[in-house]
Amino acid sequence: MADDPILAPPTGGIVIESVPPEVSSLRAFWSAFRENRGALLGLIVVAFIAFLALFAPFVAPHSPIEQFRQHVQQPPIWAGGSWAFPFGTDAVGRDVLSRLIYGARISLGIGLSVMVVSVTLGIVLGLASAFLRGVVESVVMRVMDLVVAIPSLVLAILIVAVLGPSLVNTIIAVTVVYLPRYVRLVRAAAIAELSKEYVVAARVAGVGKLRLMFVTVLPNCLAPLIVQAALGISDAILEAAALGFLGLGAQPPTPEWGAMLADSREFIRSAPWIVTLPGLAILVTVVAINLMGDGLRDALDPKLRRS
Amino acid sequence: MFRFLIRRVALTVPTFVALMFVTFVAVRLVPGDPIEARTGERGIAPERLAQLRHELGLDQPVWQQFLDYAGGLLHGDFGVSIVTKTPVIQEFAILFPATLELSLCALIFAVVFGIPAGVLAAVKRGGAVDHTVMTVALTGYSMPIFWWGLLLIMFMSEYLGLTPVSGRMDLINYYFEPVTGFMLIDSLLSGQEGAFGSAVAHLILPSIVLGTIPLAVIARMTRSSMLEVLGEDYVRTARAKGLSPLRVVGLHALRNALIPVVTVIGLQTGTLLAGAVLTETIFAWPGVGKWLIESISRRDYPALQGGIMLISGIVILVNLIVDLTYVAINPRIRHGG
């Protein structure tokens, strides 16, 4: 009995006690996430698209901007095309498949950049509002009210009109549009945490303000933030594609999915694959990210479960 | 309740002021000289330049310019379009009914299909109907609507030849002066046979496209709200009393489940107006969304400024009305506040 590891007096007690809950919470999360078949499917699809985006130069059969002038508007394989251009070519003879693969880079890149910047700014502004209250809070929250009041795409259009259409300005515009949801979320979560006993205890123990904000309180606000961030990526991709479609996003010849759709409008009749495929790429990516986000929400934050 | 009302209304004032400020600053940050944009000449006489600057108020200090701008807005002066030389508010008033008609039809489409779908999914929770509704809702929610519009044009208009590709009316066969600005009403008033049918045919695809995201949002919201209500004690009581399931679901549960749904419907105004920009561009629908995009490409900044001010103002007002309605129909808030 004395050899039983459980009953034996703890020797390296600190290590043993602090590690297991960490592992089991991650494991609990994973088993909850895995149960959700839709979320798992979403994860697989997102991983596949991310793989294509990362290794685009090795995966794509051609350059996304090279024009094969003797193969203009060639149909895809299933419509009698050739294996040289599996998804056909567009109006100036560029390989649609290669453009779609490189487009994944741009769309995921936009989605991730917007998410990282707006989450970071959201944490800083949200925590500042929750901790400092007063003037800071009023100003920040009123500015957020204003951003929310203007329809998202209209605000993005205004920003791009001022800054000029480009990929970077698309990211700036979409970040501004989606910032309020993170600021509001972090602020609300932090205010709720601030009244709890462990925060009071930390204050009494003399923990500094910055440490209190980022080390004590922030980790306890993360669950809803992670969920929102995941869903925010898909919204950012949609918004950026809409700007690209309106000609206010990535400029030609950048293989951005929305811009590809804009170029394709006049070929609805003659070359439907040029219209169908980029939109399908957007839809599949956004659906997959949303499925994954829903799964994250159910696994991380049961309170937020919609049903 | 009264205090809440005052507070809620007062809160919109700083938002409006900030909105004025943002549109004012934004247009001044836009690259390009407003005078050059107006005259289109490179070298004009200094006296003429000074005169133009004076006419536009550009010789005033910036704060004075802002006050003039804000004062103008309060008097309904939203500037004058550089291209058409007509007041922005006048252009907006002519185009807005088209956007409103489209948005209302889209919202009706979303409500008529979204609420029953959500109720069915909740009642048959976990079944095939539920899964289908939720899958369709997820797809709709994730839909790039500009692509959805192109697909529908490709299939319904080009392939099947069922619906017109663009515009609001078959202008070759019908012509009449606008009375209300709503094509459905004007076509009936005109008395021309077939005009109403043409108006309806032109509305179908744009309404579906614009209504898709609200449809998904409403269906999801109705389902989760219904599920919550169906678990309540009074629903169990109603069931225990022996009321028919239809009566329980339709009368007792739905009435209460709809409160949050109504709020969500109201909050779709922003989504609809943002979506109108894309939908109107695809279907060449002569509304404020298409006009806004065109004013960017024409570098007509007063139109852009005024248009954004007007569109955002409408959204702020509708959200205010939604909030107040929510308070009015939800007794918990009414008595609590």
Interface residues (C-beta under 8 A of the other chain):
Chain A: R142 V143 D145 L146 A149 I150 P151 S152 L153 V154 L155 I157 L158 I159 A161 V162 G164 S234 L238 A241 A242 F245 L246 G247 L248 G258 L261 S264 R265 I268 R269 P272 V275 T276 P278 G279 L280 I282 L283 V286 V287 N290 L291 D294 R306 S307
Chain B: L11 P14 T15 A18 L19 V22 T23 A26 L29 V30 P31 R125 L138 T139 Y141 S142 M143 P144 F146 W147 W148 L150 L151 I153 M154 E158 R220 R223 S224 L227 G270 T271 L273 A274 G275 V277 L278 T281 L292 I293 I296 S297 L304 I308 I311 S312 V315 I316 N319
